[in-house]
């Protein structure tokens, strides 16, 4: 597999890294009983976590958010390539 280069940040020029927050659908579970409501916390649905919406991507060096589709696609392509080779 050919290495996919990380794109440089258009604001600071850094190509050191990007941070990706991928929103997923999960269950925020609580129980209710005679003593009140008790938060159990996030629980993974039986069929796994489902991607939901678009990931938020920002530069690890200067925290500029990647807004252009070309830049976002390049960061996601590089992340996918690295994830499948490790």
Residue frames as qw, qx, qy, qz and C-alpha x, y, z in Angstrom:
[[0.000, 0.889, 0.458, 0.000, 0.00, 0.00, 0.00],
 [0.380, 0.495, -0.021, 0.781, 1.25, 3.48, -0.87],
 [0.290, -0.400, -0.487, 0.720, 1.72, 5.86, 2.04],
 [0.028, 0.815, 0.422, 0.396, -0.78, 8.72, 2.16],
 [0.339, 0.166, -0.294, 0.878, 0.79, 11.97, 3.33],
 [0.150, -0.702, -0.557, 0.418, -0.87, 14.00, 6.06],
 [0.262, 0.762, 0.253, 0.535, -1.96, 17.34, 4.61],
 [0.328, -0.001, -0.321, 0.889, -0.47, 20.51, 6.07],
 [0.030, -0.737, -0.547, 0.397, -2.70, 22.91, 7.97],
 [0.359, 0.686, 0.307, 0.553, -3.57, 25.87, 5.73],
 [0.260, -0.948, -0.067, -0.168, -3.26, 28.27, 8.70],
 [0.481, -0.786, 0.376, 0.092, -0.03, 27.26, 10.45],
 [0.506, 0.632, -0.570, -0.142, 1.59, 24.98, 7.86],
 [0.379, -0.392, 0.810, -0.217, 2.04, 22.11, 10.31],
 [0.751, 0.132, -0.529, -0.371, 1.74, 18.56, 9.00],
 [0.021, -0.333, 0.846, -0.416, 2.37, 17.03, 12.42],
 [0.044, -0.257, -0.959, 0.112, -1.17, 15.79, 12.94],
 [0.404, -0.299, -0.264, -0.823, -4.90, 16.30, 13.06],
 [0.215, 0.066, 0.817, -0.531, -7.46, 15.51, 15.74],
 [0.400, -0.162, -0.635, -0.641, -10.66, 13.81, 14.60],
 [0.359, 0.071, 0.689, -0.626, -13.79, 13.61, 16.74],
 [0.295, -0.101, -0.781, -0.542, -16.17, 11.15, 15.08],
 [0.536, -0.114, 0.361, -0.755, -19.68, 11.40, 16.48],
 [0.267, -0.044, -0.947, -0.172, -21.41, 8.07, 17.01],
 [0.658, -0.396, -0.173, -0.617, -24.85, 6.99, 18.14],
 [0.298, 0.062, -0.867, 0.394, -24.71, 5.45, 21.60],
 [0.508, -0.629, -0.525, -0.267, -27.23, 4.95, 24.38],
 [0.004, -0.398, 0.490, -0.775, -27.17, 7.16, 27.47],
 [0.581, -0.341, -0.725, -0.141, -28.74, 4.78, 29.97],
 [0.233, -0.366, 0.474, -0.766, -30.42, 5.60, 33.27],
 [0.353, -0.318, -0.879, 0.019, -32.40, 3.49, 35.72],
 [0.362, -0.424, 0.077, -0.827, -35.40, 4.72, 37.65],
 [0.495, -0.266, -0.816, 0.139, -36.46, 3.13, 40.94],
 [0.420, -0.789, -0.447, -0.016, -38.02, 4.11, 44.26],
 [0.543, -0.566, -0.071, 0.615, -34.86, 5.97, 45.29],
 [0.125, 0.814, -0.109, -0.557, -34.69, 8.13, 42.16],
 [0.759, 0.646, -0.078, -0.003, -32.96, 8.30, 38.81],
 [0.627, -0.550, 0.447, 0.323, -29.48, 6.78, 38.53],
 [0.512, 0.742, -0.345, -0.263, -27.22, 7.39, 35.55],
 [0.939, -0.068, 0.287, 0.175, -25.61, 4.21, 34.25],
 [0.216, -0.612, 0.461, 0.605, -23.66, 6.01, 31.52],
 [0.527, 0.519, -0.413, -0.531, -23.04, 5.42, 27.85],
 [0.710, -0.040, 0.702, -0.049, -23.80, 1.95, 26.59],
 [0.074, 0.298, -0.713, -0.630, -22.90, 0.55, 23.19],
 [0.779, 0.185, 0.034, -0.598, -25.97, -0.58, 21.21],
 [0.847, -0.064, 0.528, -0.016, -26.18, -4.31, 20.44],
 [0.781, 0.536, 0.230, 0.223, -25.32, -3.74, 16.78],
 [0.642, -0.019, 0.032, 0.766, -22.31, -1.55, 17.61],
 [0.076, -0.652, -0.103, 0.747, -21.59, 2.15, 17.48],
 [0.511, 0.645, 0.498, 0.273, -23.06, 3.82, 14.42],
 [0.312, -0.016, 0.110, 0.943, -21.38, 6.81, 12.74],
 [0.044, 0.820, 0.563, -0.092, -23.60, 9.87, 12.97],
 [0.062, 0.981, 0.008, -0.184, -23.06, 13.17, 11.21],
 [0.637, 0.651, -0.243, 0.335, -19.69, 14.48, 10.12],
 [0.743, -0.324, -0.250, 0.530, -16.49, 14.22, 12.13],
 [0.056, -0.995, 0.087, 0.008, -14.99, 17.42, 13.51],
 [0.845, 0.127, -0.017, 0.518, -11.36, 17.69, 12.40],
 [0.055, -0.993, 0.099, -0.041, -8.83, 20.22, 13.66],
 [0.550, 0.599, -0.456, 0.362, -5.10, 20.85, 13.49],
 [0.796, -0.414, -0.345, 0.275, -3.19, 19.35, 16.41],
 [0.521, 0.054, -0.143, 0.840, -0.73, 22.27, 16.36],
 [0.005, -0.090, 0.046, -0.995, -2.93, 25.37, 16.12],
 [0.213, 0.380, 0.792, -0.428, -6.46, 23.96, 16.60],
 [0.352, 0.300, -0.263, -0.847, -7.78, 25.42, 13.33],
 [0.690, 0.246, 0.622, -0.278, -10.86, 23.48, 12.24],
 [0.175, -0.082, 0.766, 0.613, -10.62, 21.83, 8.82],
 [0.467, 0.475, 0.376, -0.644, -13.58, 23.20, 6.88],
 [0.457, 0.498, -0.466, -0.571, -12.86, 22.58, 3.20],
 [0.956, 0.071, 0.146, -0.245, -14.06, 19.25, 1.81],
 [0.722, 0.538, -0.402, 0.165, -10.73, 18.64, 0.01],
 [0.025, 0.567, -0.659, 0.494, -8.77, 19.11, 3.25],
 [0.713, -0.233, 0.440, -0.494, -11.23, 17.03, 5.28],
 [0.952, 0.259, -0.063, -0.149, -11.12, 14.24, 2.69],
 [0.532, 0.586, -0.539, 0.287, -7.30, 14.30, 2.66],
 [0.255, -0.479, 0.656, -0.524, -7.11, 14.02, 6.46],
 [0.842, -0.051, 0.341, -0.414, -9.67, 11.19, 6.53],
 [0.856, 0.438, -0.273, -0.025, -7.87, 9.38, 3.67],
 [0.289, 0.573, -0.660, 0.391, -4.57, 9.60, 5.55],
 [0.502, -0.336, 0.586, -0.539, -6.22, 8.38, 8.77],
 [0.933, 0.143, 0.104, -0.315, -7.85, 5.46, 6.95],
 [0.712, 0.526, -0.449, 0.123, -4.57, 4.48, 5.29],
 [0.044, 0.522, -0.701, 0.483, -2.73, 4.54, 8.62],
 [0.683, -0.205, 0.452, -0.536, -5.47, 2.60, 10.41],
 [0.950, 0.233, -0.011, -0.209, -5.43, -0.20, 7.84],
 [0.634, 0.536, -0.501, 0.244, -1.64, -0.57, 7.91],
 [0.068, -0.488, 0.675, -0.550, -1.25, -0.89, 11.71]]
